[in-house]
Amino acid sequence: MKEKTIDYLLRSTWMGVTKMYNEEAGKKGSTMATGFALISIDPDEGTPSTSLGPKMGIVATSLSRTLKNIRLKERVYTNEALDALKNNQIDTSDISNLLLKGDVLFSQSNTKLDSCDVYVIEGAHKGKPKEKLKISVENCNKIATIQKISIIK
C-alpha cells in the first residue's frame, strides 16, 4: 500500500471534524458554518459583517471592496448631509467609521446607473449602542458624495 501524504491526512481529518460538527449543529437546527460565524461575533459590541470574514479566514468580498473604494476617494457632503451632521450631532469620524465597519445594503443601492453608483450603507453609531447610522453615498470616479445621513433608533 502506498504511503499516505500529509495533505491526504489533513483533508481526511478535516472532513471528519466537519462531519462531527455538522452533526452536532444539526441537532440544534443549524450548521457548522452558522455556528462558526456566531462564535466570531463579539458578544458585547457586536461585529460588523466586514470584520467577520477575516476572523473566519475568508477573503475580501464585494462588500469590503465597495467600502474600501469609497473610503479611498475624496469625500464631499451635500448641504442636506451637512445639516444632518449638525442637527444630529454626528461627527465626520462617525461617517469614516461607518465606511470602515458598516454594511452595504446592496438591495437598497443603485449600481445600474450610467454615471456614478449610489450605495446605501448602515452600521453602528459609535458610542450610541441603541442607534444606527444610515447614509447614501454617490460613488463616482474620484469623489464620493455623502448625500443623505439618517439615524435609525
N, C-alpha and C positions, 0 to 999 in steps of 0.2 A: 504494500500500500504506500502511496506517495505521502510524503510529509506535508502536514497542513501548514499553509503560510500564515503569517501574522494577521494579514488582512482578512483571511477566512475566519480565523479565531475571533477577531474583533467583531466582524459582521455577525457571526452566528451568536455571539454573546449578546450583542446589542439587540438582535431580533428577539432573543429570549426575554431580555429585560423589557422591551417594548410590549411584548405579548402579555407578560405578567402585569405590567402597569395598566394596560388597556383593560384586562380582565377585572382588575380592582376598580378602575374608574367606571367600568360598565355596570358594576353593582350599584353605583350611585347615579346611574343615568348620564354619565359623562364620558369623556375620552382623556387619554394621556395628554394630548396637546392642550386641551382646555385646562386641565389641572396644572400643567407646567406654566401656562400663561397666568393663571390665578396666583400661583406662589411667587411669581415675579413682580407682582403688584405691591407697592408699598402700602401697608395697611393703615398708616396714619395720614399720609399726604396724597395717596393715590399715585399713579404713574401714567404719564401721557403715553398714548399708543406709539408715538415716535420713539420712546425710550424702551419699550418692551422688546422690540426686535434685537437690538444689541445685547440686552440682558439674556436673551434666549439664544444668542448665536446666529441670528438671522441677518441677512444682508439688507442694505437700504432698499426702500420701496419708493413708489411714485409719490407717496405722502411726504416722506422725508426729503426727496429730491425737489418737490414743489416748494416746500418751506425754505429749503436752502437757497433755491433760485430766487425767491422773493427777498430773503434776508440780505443777499449779496448786492442788491441794487440800491440806488439812491431812493430814499423814501420821502414821499410828498404826502401831505394831508389836505383833503378838501376842507372848505370852510365848515361844512356840516360835521366832519370828523373832528376838527379843532374845537368846535362848540361842544361836542360830546365829551371831549377830553376835559375841557374846562368845567362844564356843568356837572360832570360826574366824578370830578377829582381823580381822573385817571392820568397816570404819568406815561410818557412815551416809553419808559423802560418796561411798563406793563405790556405794551404792544410788542416790544422786542422779545420779551419772554414768551408771549403768545406765538410769535413767529418761530420760536425755538422749540416750544413744547406743545403747541396746540394741535388740533385735529383739523385737517382739511375736509370740509363737508362737500365731497365731490357731487353728491346728488343735488345740492343747492347752488353749486358753482356753474359758470357758463364758460366752457372751454371750446366751444364751437364757433367762436366769433372770428371774423376775418382779421381783425386788428389785435387787440390785447385780450387775454383771457381774464375772467373775473372769478376770483376764488372767495369762498366763504370759509372763515376759519374760526373755530371755537375752542375755548380752553379755560383753565383755571384763572381766576383773578387773584393774583399774588396777594397773600395776606388777608383775603376775604373768602374763607372756605365755602360759604353758602352762595357765592356768586360766581358766574362765569362771564367771560367777555366773548363777544361775537363781533367779528369785523368782516367787512367786504373789501377786497383788495383787487384793484385793476393792475394786472401784471404785464407790463409792456417790455420792449427790448432792453431799455436802460433804466427805466423808472418804475417803481411800484407805488401806486397811489392808494392810500388808505381812504376809501370812500365813505364808509359808514362804520360807526362803533356803537355797540349797544351792550347793556348789562342784562344778563338773564339771572333771575333770582329763583 
